[in-house]
Amino acid sequence: MNRTNSARPVAPSSLWQRPDMQHALVERDCATILRLFIRWTPGASQTTVGQAVGYSQGRMSEIINGKRHVTAHRKILDIADGLEMPPAARRLLGLDPRPSHDRQPRHPQPIDDQEEELRERLTAARAVDPTTAALLQEQTDAIRMLDRKLGAPAVADHLHGHLRSLDALLTYGPLPSARTPLARILGDAAALAGWHALDTGATNQAWHLFERATTAARESGDTAMLAFANAEQAYVLADLGEAAQARARVIETYAAHHRRIPARLQAWLHAAEAEMSAAMGDGAECRRALDQAHRAMPDHDHDLDLPFLALDAVHLDRWRGHCLARLGDTGAIDDLTRALTAMDTAFTRAKAGLHCDLALALSLRGELDEARTHAARAHELATRTGSTRQRRRLDNLRQALNPAHYRNRQS
């Protein structure tokens, strides 16, 4: 689609301050962003805005009416640039605050140029050999390590750029022998991006990224990756308050795949089921699932073929403590304290969750001063890693850490 700067509608600055617009930016809800822009910008229509962002009027209508979703990072960049979003709005959208000045309007390519571009992309994808695939997986693993330690501020742009590269290589990979390893790497990276989006509060974006991960995992034939991405998507449901649906998804995932996945992943699925049960207040099912997770855990320390899965005895203690704390069981303190002492310092975001769980469990036992200390530490780590998810949990804890609230609860 040919974009043009002529008669480009300019939004009032107040538009980007509206709560509904800011929520849409955080969620990367492009349909709502475009709808609000057209509604509140003088002279804006589906046609003029489509010309600005590079879409036909028909495509604009499909997006605004929810018939087509915009999830590709490149397309989101097109929208941000076309709408001339200010830096603060671009940050909420998870983009570089500076506009992409090099993305100038361009005329439609001649047919010969289009064919040449296709040949170039096919050639690049054809060059992916086992060594290249290994390097791409190493890049995914490096981003994962940085994300665990530094969180969203450090890896967002790098991660989405990596996803775009993998998408392009897979799209133009002509041979199954080349596509299979790329699909596995893309599934891993998309699941990582999905969790990253969920942690920063972008639930809609997270859902679509997990969908991308499951699609890629199916193409790769990697049953473990498919089961993992399927179950991770359940966390989107849980964060939306649909804990029963989330648990059902995890249970169905286990039933469909447990005979063909490693024991460590089986343990992870049981622990995920326990967490969903805790969210429902179902203590009996939660404890049963936790016991199954402990029984399924293998004796060895790690699985080289499961780079996406961080689960060992320490993390299982953390998970058990989290579940028990949500159920109001102060016995969670022992599990959480043991996990906090043994936790690898690389897991900054996980430590934020640990301190948050300890604050909750200690508040239930009336040890409010120590609970506040852990809450403050959790807030510090959640802020450092950009974890909206943990900050929301801490906001919900504030009332419990109020002495008057505790006295009323006890009386």
N, C-alpha and C positions, 0 to 999 in steps of 0.2 A: 504494500500500500504506500502511495506517495504522500509523505507528510508535507505540509506547507506552513509557513509562518504568517501568511496573509490572513487578516481578520481573526487572528488567534485570540480567543476570549481570555481575559485576565481576571482571575478570581480576586475578590476583596480579601485583604489580609486577615479579616476576622473569621473567614471560612476555616482556616487552618487551626483556629483556636476553639472551634466548636467541639463539645465533648463527643458528639456522635462521629464527627470526622476523625478526631484523635483516636477513638476506639477502633474505627475502621482501619486507620493506618497501622496501629499496633497489631491488629488481626490480619493485616494484608488482605483485607476484604475489598478487592478492586471494584466489585459491582457497586458497593455502597459509596466508595470514594468517587467513582464516576457519576453516580446518581446525585450525590450531594453537590458535586462541582457544577453539574448542569442546572440543578435547582436554584443555586444561590449565586451564580455568576451571570452577570448581564450579557446577553448576546450568545450564551452558550446553548448548543443543541447537540443532539447525537451526531449530526453531520459535522459541525465545526470542531467539536471535541475529538471526533474520530480522525479528522484531518490532522489535528495537532499531535495525536499519539500514534497514528499509523494504522488505524482500523477503518474499515468501511462502516457505513451507517448500519448495515445489516448485522455485522459482527458486534458493533456497539450494543445493539438491541439485545442480542443473544447474551452478552456479558451482564448487562444491567438487569435482565430478567432472570438471571440464574441458570440459563440454558448452557452456558459455557463458562468455565472457570479459568482465571489467569493465575498460574502458579510459577511459570518459568521466570527466572530472575531477569533475563534479558527483556521480557515483555513488561515486567514491573518497572524496570529502568525506563523503558519507552514512555510509560504512563507518567512517571515522576518528571522526566524531562519535558514531555509534551505539555503537562499542566503547569510547568515552571514552579514546582513546589519549593518553598523556602527551606533552608537548611534544617530547621527544627522538625518540619514535617518529614523530610527525607530520613532523618535519624529514627523517628518513630516507625518508619517503614522498613528500617533495617538496612538503609543504604548510606553510602558515602554522602555527607552533607553537601559536597560540591557537585554541581550539575555536570553531566557528561558532555562537555562542549565539543568533543570530537565526534559525537553522534549527530552529524549534520543531516538536514533533510536531503534526500537523494531521489533522483528520478528513477523510474523503473528500469531495471537492467535489460539490455537487449538480450534476445534469446541466446545468442552465441556466448555472451558473458555469463548467463545463468548456467549454461552447460559447462563452461570452464570452471565455474565455482563448484559445481557438483563434482566434477572430475577431481578437483583439488581436495575436496572433503573426503571423497572415496579413497584417494591415494593416502591421505593422512591416516584414515581409519585402518587401511590395509597394512600400514606399517606397525600396528600394534602386535608385538610378538610377546612370548612369555616374559622376557626381560622387562619390556615396557609395562606389561600388566603388573608385574611385581613392584615396579617403581610407583605405579598409580596406587596400589594397595598400601605401600609404605607411606605415601602422602596422606591417604585417609587415616592411617594409624597415627601419624604425627599430629594431624588436626585433632584427632580424638584426645590425645594426651594433653594438648594445649587447652582444649575445651574443658577437660576435667579440672585442670589447675587454674586456668585464667577466665574461663567462661566466655559469654557472648561478646564483650567488648574486644577481645583479642582475635576471635576466629570467624566472625560472621561473614565478612567480605571474602576471606580466603575459602571458607567452606562453600559458599554459593558459587564462587568462581570455579572451584574444583568440580562441583556438580554440573555446571554448564559444560565443562570440558568433557566429562564422562558422558553426558547426554549426547553431545555432538558425535563423539567417537562411536557410541552404541548405535545412534541413528544411521550412521553411514557405514557401519561395519557390514560388509557384504557377505561374509562367510560365517556359518555357525561356529566354527572353531575359534574365530576371533570374538564373536559376540558373547559366547558363554562366559568367559572370564570377566569381560567388561560388565556384563549384567550383574555378576556377583558383586563386583566392586561398587557398582552404582547402587545396588540394593543396600549395601553396608553404609555408603555415604549418605543416601537418602534417609535411612533410618536414624543415622546420627543427626542429620539436619532436622528430622522430625522431632527428636527429643529436645534438641536445641530450641526449636520453635515453641514447643510445649513449655519449656522452662522459662521462656521469656514472655509467656502469656498469649502467644499467637496460636490459639487452638485451631482455628480454621486452616491456617497454613500447615500446622502439624498434621492434621488429618490427611491432607492431600499429599504431603511428603511421605507419610507412612503408606498411602496407597501406591505412590511411585515405588517405594521400597518393595512392597509385596509383588507388584507387577514384574519388577526386575528379578526378584528372587525366583519367581515361577519360571521365567525364561532361562535363568541359569541352572535350574534344577537343584538348587541348594535348599534342601528341606529344612535345615537348621535355621538358615537366614529367613526363610518364609515363616516358620513358626515364631521366630523372635520378632519380626516386623509386625505380624498379625497381633501378637500379644501386646506389643508396645502401643499399638493403636488403641488398645483397650484403655490406656491411661487418658486418652483424650475424652473418652466417655466418662471415666471416673471424675476427671476435673470439671466436667459439665454437670456433675451430680447424678450421673446415670450408673451408679455403682453396681446395681444388679445386672444391667446389660454388659458392663465391663467384665464382671465375674463370669457371666455366661460365655463371653467371647474367649476368655482365657481357658475355661474348661473345655470348650469345643476345640480350641487349638491343640490342647494337650491330647484329647481323644483322637484327633485326626493324625497326629504326627509322633506320638511318644515312642512308638516302636522303631522309628527311624532317626531319632535324634540322640545326641550324647547325653550321658547321665547328668552332666552339669546343667545343661539346658532344661532337662526335666525338673531338676531342683529349682531352677529359676522360675519356671512356670508354676510350680506349686507355691513358691513364695509370693508370686504375683497374685495367685488366687487368694492366698491368705490376706494380702493387703486389701483386696477388693471386699473380702468378707468382713474385715475390720471396719472398712468404711460403711458397711451396711449395719454394723453393730452385732454381727453374728459371731459371737465369741467361740462357740463350739466348732463351727466350720473353719474359723480362722486357725485355731490351735491344731485341728486335724491336718490342715494343709501345711502348717509349719512343721509338724512332725514328719509329714511325707517329704518335705524339702530336705530336712536333715538326713533322712534315710537315703534319699537319692543322691546326695552329694558324694562325689568320688573321693578317694583317698589322695590322689595326686594333686599337685598344686595348680595346674593350669592346662588349658587345651590350646594348642597352637592353631587349630583350625577354627577357633571361635574368638577372633580378635575383638569382636563387638561385645563380648560378654565379660563383665567384671564381677565374678562371684566366687568368693572363697569363704572360709569359716568366719573371718572378720565381718565381711559384708552380710553374711547370713545372720550373725548376731545383731548387726545394725537393723536388718530387716525385721527380725523378730521383735527387737525393742520398739521399733516404729509401730508395728501392729499392736503390741500390748499397750503401748501408750495411748493409741487411739481408742482402745477398748476401756481405758481408765484403770488399767492394772499397773500399780506402782512397781511390780516386779520387773517392769521394763527397765528400771534404772540400772540393775546389775548388767543386763545385756548391753545397754547403751554405753555404760561406763567402760566395760571391757572392750567394746568396739572402738570407742574414742581413743583409748590408750594404744591400741594396736593398729589403728588406721594409718595407711600410707599417706604421707604429707602431700602426695600428688593429687589426692581427691579433695580438692578445696570445696566444691559444691556439695559433695557428699557429707563433708564435715559440717557444713551449714545446716543440713538436714538433721544430723546427729545432735547438734547443740539445740536445735529447735525441739526435737523430740525429748531431750533431757529437760528442757525448760517446762514442757508440758507435764512430763511425769513427776518432776519435783514439785510443780505447783499443785498437783493432785495430792501430794503428801504434805502440803502446807509449808514446804521449805522455799518460801517466796524469794528470799534474798539470793540464794544460790540459783534459783530458777531465772531471776532477772539477769544474773551474770551470764548464764548460758544463752539467754535470749539476745543480750547485747552482742555476744560473740557471733551468734547466728546471723544477726542483722549485718554485722561488719562483713562477714564472708559472703552473704547473699548479695550485698551491694557490690562487693568487689567482682563477683562473677556475673552480675547482671541478672540474678535469678528472681524474676517476678514471682514465680511459683512459691519460693520459700518466704519472700517478703509478705505475700498474702497470708501464709500460715501464721507468720509472726503477728500480723495485724489482728488475726482472730484470737491470738493468745493474750493480747494486751488486757482484756477484761479479766481473764483468769488470774493474771498477775497483780491485780488490784486487791489490796488487803481487805477492803470493804466487801468486795465481791466474794472473797474466800470465806469471810465470816458469815455472810448470808447463806452461802452454800452449806456451811457446816451446821447452821442453826435449824 
